[in-house]
């Protein structure tokens, strides 16, 4: 039966007003800016775009995609909009390819309906909110796992400033340097809650469409302005640095100075364009004079003006200065102008008077005001502008906003009382999981009535041990892992009691002939050596635990159980062997502690989806406390009932087996989203063998915990097997295992050493500093991509090892370098598909030791040293 479902998703997106302006494009096609920028996201209660994205197999393919904006058809055939659609569809198609059960939404026409609650194309960043809402709504419709930063790269192609509207609070758009725009994206400098006192008064001087669009204005400025290069090379970088510092320190005076200076610089550049561009008018300049007068009267900077590509003034101020700032403009402009909030202006007194000419221009030229403040980013909503049959619909009168953030929310529905005409509101307190905690009935003129939702006792107890908002605030594999982890902890609690009893017996507890001094020496010696072992193990293996957290989590329990079996030996041994056993058990237990604690931290970071890592760890501690208590109670009965040594050993074997089995199932259930060496090899081989992109869940099913090495790779047929690792330049140039033949390859981002003998080979990668930013690079995403790219090439070279040997390693690699059999463009498309499948490519989980980069000094590179084999070649 044909699928007739109309799939829908709605979102609202905010306006953002830049305090460090973006102006000019280094690549118009990709919408890449000539400078970075920074903005304040404004509250959606006052300025927002609501967009519903829908698709269906029933939509006529001949009509194609469509957009209804503010009730009027809007053209979507432009390159900008099509670029967004194309990228979003490609990501959805990758999901559908990885999971054939998904409906083929990427093949259906898109039908979008969008509404603004502010004038469009009048200098109020309507395109920013519009494209941000479009991209977010379609991403929600397609259920894409992309982060706001990833989506910002898509929204940027529609409207440059739209990338900043994918975040709330204070947002930077980093210009990037890559030619393909892969690093030109937005990131959040600070949340709205970091500086919530920020307010904005917008004076709408003209709601008419701009005479010169932003796109045309930028092109003219780049081509003709003499001030433009000075702005992008010196002014903006300095302003970005100062603005980020001002926001971090909540320094309004510094914030205001940079805001006003950057606005002046931007408009000076526009005026320097030939022919000149003037976005401001007399009313705009009157607003500037008013701000200057307000600051002068206050004796400090309490207001800051800024103007985008339009005449409307945006005036920032702090809540505490509302009377001085808003009060002045209110009493000049007059209360008859639309937009004043009674809650804000009530009781405001004029604190100063403005110049008569300035006051006259403002009173006659401001047609509307908007009072708002810093706000949050896009939010899902169940207010649909497309009906269930696919036709455009007006939003329901009862508006419910669903906030995807994990915090307590309040939803309001308005009802009319048919008996007396009074208005009532149903208001609900909702927890992060969406459950109603309390229902309020708010009737005009009556006392608020509230009714708490009864929670069953069993459910209340369960919630005491689960993260707030479960299951929405943790990954899907959280419950399975915690269940098995609790079972293994129960078994471990019992075995630890049996082992502890044996240790006490071994130290002479209950034996009057035993020496307390001897027992003390045993204890001190064991503790000393185990602590030294802890330091050495943490130093040597600390870098490897996070990438291989599943392996080390399981290994920790092997260490622990081995230590407990050694403990059982202590009562039967003489003093010196006993000392050796106690020391060995202590060392194993110390290694267990390091491996378990570090790997648990990595697993907790994986499970936490909403910045709730601390709470998740706290709840896990609660779970372990209860399970350990139960285990100790059961263990107390066991140690009282079981005295026979043979029975103790049999019971230990059974419980240790249960303990390890449960722990193994726990780590097997985890579906890590980062690519370590084993998972990367599994995923890349699946693509090389079958052209498919595995999801984290599919890769987890194929992943080995202990048996398969973490760097093992092999040829296509499996005839040649090898091992690959990361190393140093010296590893590649100087290591010469006996009987192996070496070949060195230099690629743009790394050096590769290959050693071959018979059916086995070794590969070693030494990454270059220049490609990944070196050891001191702050861009961890670049470093991760560099390592991932090099590992792909290594797997690719190993895959074709048979043909490489037939050709001769030297001629083969020279013909195929540097990327083997996959083009760089194709490789990047593979990485994009991996990201769409749910993989986190921003974390470098491939290198398990200190990341070393090779710095090639200018004039020191001798290409003759590479591309030539040493010794005999097959």
Buried (B, 14 or more C-beta within 10 A) or exposed (E): EEEEBBBBBBBBBBBBBBBBBBBBBBEEEBBBBBBBBBBBBBBBEBBBBBBBBBBBBBBEEEEEBBBBBBEEEBEBEEEBBBBBBEBBBBBBBBBBBBEEEBBEBBEBBBBBBBBBBBBBBBBBBBBBBBBBBBBBBBBBBBEBBBBBBBBBBBBBBBBBBBBBBBBBBBBBBBBBEEEEBBBBBBBBBBBBEBBEEBBBBBBBBBBEEBEBEBBEBBBBBBEBBEBBEBBBEEBBBEBBEBBBEBBEEBBBEBBBBBBBBBBBBBBEBBBBBEEEBBBBBBBBBBBBBBBBBBBEBBEEBBBBBBBBBBBBBBBBBBEEBBBBBBBBBBBBBEEEBEBBEEEBBEEBEEBBEBEEEBBEBBBEBBBBBBBBBBBBBBBBBEBBBBBEEBEBBEBEEEBEBBBBBBEEBEBBBEBEEEEEEEEBBBBBBBBBBEBEEEBBBBBEEEEEEEEEEEEEEEEEEEBEBBBBBBEBBBBEBBBBBBBBBBBBBBBBBBBBBBBBBBBBBBBBEEEEEBEEEBBEEBBEBBBEBBEEBBEBBBEEBBBBBBBBBBBBBBBBBBBBBBBBBBBBBBBEBEEEEBBEBBBBBBBBBBBBBBBBEBBBBBBBBBBBBBEBBEBBBEBBEEBBEBBBEBBBEBBEEBBEEBEEEEEBEEBBEEBBEBBBBBBBBBBBBBBBBBBBBBBBBBBBBBBBEEEBBBBBBBBBEBBBBEEEEBBBBBBBEEEBBBBBBBBBBEBBBEBEEEEBBBBBBBBEBBBBBBBBEEEEBBBBBBBBBBBBBBEEBEBEBBBBBBBBBBBBBBBBBBBBBEEBBEBBBBEBBEEBBBBBEBEEEEBBBBBBBBBBBBBBBBBBBBBBBEBBBBEBEEEEEEEEEBBEBEEEBE
